[in-house]
Amino acid sequence: QSALTQPASVSGSPGQSITISCTGTSSDVGGYNYVSWYQQHPGKAPKLMIYEVSNRPSGVPDRFSGSRSGNTASLTISGLQPEDEADYYCSSYTTISILVFGGGTKLTVL
Amino acid sequence: QVRLVESGGGLVKPGGSLRLSCEVSGFTFSDYYMSWIRQAPGKGLEWVSYISNSRKTIYYADSVKGRFTISRDNAKTSLYLQMNSLRAEDTAVYYCARGHEGATSMDFWGQGTLVTVSS
């Protein structure tokens, strides 16, 4: 099972919106409603930001939203804030019952 | 509150073995799937394995299949990862995490324990 494809880096200014893509196949991203997104600050454990494509856990700001079209999922952060600067990873459940992560995207808030 | 604490990491020679533990508190451990995820230095996340709450369902990444064994003790609210035939490429921080909606995502993570495989 290959890793999901994410851009290596994205950037935006405070207050702007950015979108991070996550491309897989019909065997993972496109086949199940089980795409998740994680935020990781340097030296910290990952934090779940989105589950089941577009659901936010309690406590995650509504500036974070998820969506999917075909085999590509997306994480959008609106009203960018300095504390959003972090690495972001997507993951998906797959047809062979395992999980696969994307390579990660470094978000820089300019 | 939910807490997961990994232990057991350290320096081991190639071909050696190590057993990681993850002690949890703050939730009913026996109700949840649990996973191990690792992160090599400066690299991305890699899912390693998960185990169902009943221990009946277990899956591994191809990279560790046949070498690693996941287990749990619901009475001790602990998750384990037995790692054998360790290779340099197994060097990573190993995180345990609680499953959300089965094992389809992970909603709480420990702080990780570093495993270094080197001669």
Interface residues (C-beta under 8 A of the other chain):
Chain A: Q1 A3 Y32 Y34 S36 Y38 Q40 K44 A45 P46 K47 L48 Y51 E52 P57 D87 Y89 S91 Y93 S97 I98 L99 V100 F101 G102 G103 G104
Chain B: S35 I37 G44 L45 E46 W47 Y50 Y59 Y60 A61 D62 Y95 H100 E101 A103 T104 S105 M106 D107 F108 W109 G110 Q111 G112
